[in-house]
Amino acid sequence: MNEAQRYQPPEGRFGGYEIPARPTEDPELTHIGPRTPCGEYWRRFWFPVAMTQEVTDLPLRIKILGEDLVLFRDGSDRYGLLQLHCSHRNTSLEFGLIEERGLSCCYHGWHYDIDGTILATPGDPQSGVRDGVRHGAYPVIEYKGLVFAYMGPAAEMPQFPVFDTFNLPGVDLVPYSIAMPCNWLQVAENTTDPIHVAYLHMRQRDIHFAPTWGGIRLIQWFESDWKMNVVVSLRLDDKIWVAIQEIIFPGNGNVSYLWEEGTEEKYFTRAGLTKWSVPHNDTHCMVIGWRHFGDIDVKGMGQRELVGKQTVDFPGQAGTEPYGERQRDPNDFEATVGQGSISAHAAEHLVAHDKGVTMLRKNLREGIRAVQAGECVPLPPQNGSTPNCYTQSTVLPIPPQVGRDDDQLLLEVAEAVYNTVASGDAYSAPERTAYIRNQLRKLPGDPRFTPSDPATG
């Protein structure tokens, strides 16, 4: 073979030149700055903006929903969230002085209360300017190691959402926060996409969680006006494992126990992870929330000492490993950030198992357009009650049945588990948990899921 023959172009249908340039992002869903449609939608909810441990004796500069802000705790142990630049001469309040009441600017001493009231203008105390100026401020609540903010119209402020999984007996919530260099939506969508577990976390790679996660699961989706649930079922020998994950719009995801193997009979074990995908700006966000420890961690796999700022106790979430290692064993960080700073939805080719992604986008779009039309967004119950989270794992001893399609059996069992969990809303804790577990224990003997003729199978 001569040189000309050796370097002949390879044969094939190479069409890169004909492929059009990548489309731009969908701004309705991805742009979150002030007065943008999605930004206005986000501003109708409470969500975490920092971990309590980040708020020290110095002001903390943060960017949330495209706004530069300063978060602090004053001498009276009250939390404040002010717009960053002083109303006098625009000096950054990150250099402000913590006062017994509020915060004062380093430049000329203008003194702000946590609600933006100007308490003093010491360089010009007689002019009365402070009576006509109100500095931008947002209400905040510190709860279980996270600082939550509401950044919308005061007249539409919802009740602070305390779900039942935030106060389960024997369970501790340990906060963490991880910066992500990409748009918030592609991070939030990961929870709606359980099929990726069998590929990203298992196949031909290191096992990131339990070894049984490599099985291809059957997926069902259920939605209400303020949340959606992803229900996955998997056959493991003579048992059926049904897990439910929950997404509360816009960006709160709740995931069941991370190291569940699905091989031992159990009923209604609860959430192992609660997280929010909170936008900093259009191209950066953070995952912030809690890892759940205590009774939920039946295998003792959790490591509290690894949970905190820019770290959590399961692999591949922060992009901190060497680049070559991340290429050989990519994880959630690589899969989400690898979509680009803002994923271009018009370049996708979605398939049947992407229904959760399309469902989330549909609900977000409906909420965004409701706000634009002057309507209220759908919210969890606002009657002072504790909303219930459906996130859970159940493993039922229901073997395959001769002459019956096993996939269909799994789908019917999974729907029955979901309906059982939902029916528990008629009860309050702890009666709700007892009721759901009792009803789930009846499912293996339910005529729908047992052979019609035990003698013949």
Secondary structure in CASP SS format (residue, H / E / C, confidence):
PFRMAT SS
TARGET T0000
AUTHOR 0000-0000-0000
METHOD secondary structure of the structure
MODEL  1
M C 1.00
N C 1.00
E H 1.00
A H 1.00
Q H 1.00
R H 1.00
Y C 1.00
Q C 1.00
P C 1.00
P C 1.00
E C 1.00
G C 1.00
R C 1.00
F C 1.00
G C 1.00
G C 1.00
Y C 1.00
E C 1.00
I C 1.00
P C 1.00
A C 1.00
R C 1.00
P C 1.00
T C 1.00
E C 1.00
D C 1.00
P H 1.00
E H 1.00
L H 1.00
T H 1.00
H C 1.00
I C 1.00
G C 1.00
P C 1.00
R C 1.00
T C 1.00
P H 1.00
C H 1.00
G H 1.00
E H 1.00
Y H 1.00
W H 1.00
R C 1.00
R C 1.00
F C 1.00
W E 1.00
F E 1.00
P E 1.00
V E 1.00
A E 1.00
M E 1.00
T H 1.00
Q H 1.00
E H 1.00
V C 1.00
T C 1.00
D C 1.00
L C 1.00
P C 1.00
L E 1.00
R E 1.00
I E 1.00
K E 1.00
I E 1.00
L C 1.00
G C 1.00
E E 1.00
D E 1.00
L E 1.00
V E 1.00
L E 1.00
F E 1.00
R E 1.00
D C 1.00
G C 1.00
S C 1.00
D C 1.00
R C 1.00
Y E 1.00
G E 1.00
L E 1.00
L E 1.00
Q E 1.00
L C 1.00
H E 1.00
C C 1.00
S C 1.00
H C 1.00
R C 1.00
N C 1.00
T C 1.00
S E 1.00
L H 1.00
E H 1.00
F H 1.00
G C 1.00
L E 1.00
I E 1.00
E C 1.00
E C 1.00
R C 1.00
G C 1.00
L E 1.00
S E 1.00
C C 1.00
C C 1.00
Y C 1.00
H C 1.00
G C 1.00
W C 1.00
H E 1.00
Y E 1.00
D C 1.00
I C 1.00
D C 1.00
G C 1.00
T C 1.00
I E 1.00
L E 1.00
A E 1.00
T C 1.00
P C 1.00
G C 1.00
D C 1.00
P C 1.00
Q C 1.00
S C 1.00
G C 1.00
V H 1.00
R H 1.00
D H 1.00
G H 1.00
V C 1.00
R C 1.00
H C 1.00
G C 1.00
A E 1.00
Y E 1.00
P C 1.00
V E 1.00
I E 1.00
E E 1.00
Y E 1.00
K C 1.00
G C 1.00
L E 1.00
V E 1.00
F E 1.00
A E 1.00
Y E 1.00
M C 1.00
G C 1.00
P C 1.00
A H 1.00
A H 1.00
E H 1.00
M C 1.00
P C 1.00
Q C 1.00
F C 1.00
P C 1.00
V C 1.00
F C 1.00
D H 1.00
T H 1.00
F H 1.00
N H 1.00
L C 1.00
P C 1.00
G C 1.00
V E 1.00
D E 1.00
L E 1.00
V E 1.00
P E 1.00
Y E 1.00
S E 1.00
I E 1.00
A E 1.00
M E 1.00
P C 1.00
C C 1.00
N C 1.00
W H 1.00
L H 1.00
Q H 1.00
V H 1.00
A H 1.00
E H 1.00
N H 1.00
T H 1.00
T H 1.00
D C 1.00
P H 1.00
I H 1.00
H H 1.00
V H 1.00
A H 1.00
Y H 1.00
L H 1.00
H C 1.00
M C 1.00
R C 1.00
Q C 1.00
R C 1.00
D C 1.00
I C 1.00
H C 1.00
F C 1.00
A C 1.00
P H 1.00
T H 1.00
W H 1.00
G H 1.00
G C 1.00
I C 1.00
R C 1.00
L E 1.00
I E 1.00
Q E 1.00
W E 1.00
F E 1.00
E E 1.00
S C 1.00
D C 1.00
W C 1.00
K E 1.00
M E 1.00
N E 1.00
V E 1.00
V E 1.00
V E 1.00
S E 1.00
L E 1.00
R E 1.00
L E 1.00
D C 1.00
D C 1.00
K E 1.00
I E 1.00
W E 1.00
V E 1.00
A E 1.00
I E 1.00
Q E 1.00
E E 1.00
I E 1.00
I E 1.00
F C 1.00
P C 1.00
G C 1.00
N E 1.00
G E 1.00
N E 1.00
V E 1.00
S E 1.00
Y C 1.00
L C 1.00
W C 1.00
E C 1.00
E C 1.00
G C 1.00
T C 1.00
E C 1.00
E C 1.00
K E 1.00
Y E 1.00
F E 1.00
T E 1.00
R C 1.00
A E 1.00
G E 1.00
L E 1.00
T E 1.00
K E 1.00
W E 1.00
S E 1.00
V E 1.00
P E 1.00
H C 1.00
N C 1.00
D C 1.00
T C 1.00
H C 1.00
C E 1.00
M E 1.00
V E 1.00
I E 1.00
G E 1.00
W E 1.00
R E 1.00
H E 1.00
F E 1.00
G E 1.00
D C 1.00
I C 1.00
D C 1.00
V C 1.00
K C 1.00
G C 1.00
M C 1.00
G C 1.00
Q C 1.00
R H 1.00
E H 1.00
L H 1.00
V C 1.00
G E 1.00
K E 1.00
Q C 1.00
T E 1.00
V C 1.00
D C 1.00
F C 1.00
P C 1.00
G C 1.00
Q C 1.00
A C 1.00
G C 1.00
T C 1.00
E C 1.00
P C 1.00
Y H 1.00
G H 1.00
E H 1.00
R H 1.00
Q H 1.00
R H 1.00
D C 1.00
P C 1.00
N C 1.00
D H 1.00
F H 1.00
E H 1.00
A H 1.00
T H 1.00
V H 1.00
G C 1.00
Q C 1.00
G C 1.00
S C 1.00
I C 1.00
S C 1.00
A C 1.00
H H 1.00
A H 1.00
A H 1.00
E C 1.00
H C 1.00
L C 1.00
V C 1.00
A H 1.00
H H 1.00
D H 1.00
K H 1.00
G H 1.00
V H 1.00
T H 1.00
M H 1.00
L H 1.00
R H 1.00
K H 1.00
N H 1.00
L H 1.00
R H 1.00
E H 1.00
G H 1.00
I H 1.00
R H 1.00
A H 1.00
V H 1.00
Q H 1.00
A C 1.00
G C 1.00
E C 1.00
C C 1.00
V C 1.00
P C 1.00
L C 1.00
P C 1.00
P C 1.00
Q C 1.00
N C 1.00
G C 1.00
S C 1.00
T C 1.00
P C 1.00
N C 1.00
C C 1.00
Y C 1.00
T C 1.00
Q E 1.00
S E 1.00
T E 1.00
V E 1.00
L E 1.00
P C 1.00
I C 1.00
P C 1.00
P C 1.00
Q C 1.00
V C 1.00
G C 1.00
R C 1.00
D C 1.00
D H 1.00
D H 1.00
Q H 1.00
L H 1.00
L H 1.00
L H 1.00
E H 1.00
V H 1.00
A H 1.00
E H 1.00
A H 1.00
V H 1.00
Y H 1.00
N H 1.00
T H 1.00
V H 1.00
A H 1.00
S H 1.00
G H 1.00
D H 1.00
A H 1.00
Y C 1.00
S C 1.00
A C 1.00
P C 1.00
E H 1.00
R H 1.00
T H 1.00
A H 1.00
Y H 1.00
I H 1.00
R H 1.00
N H 1.00
Q H 1.00
L H 1.00
R H 1.00
K H 1.00
L H 1.00
P H 1.00
G H 1.00
D C 1.00
P H 1.00
R H 1.00
F H 1.00
T C 1.00
P C 1.00
S C 1.00
D C 1.00
P C 1.00
A C 1.00
T C 1.00
G C 1.00
END
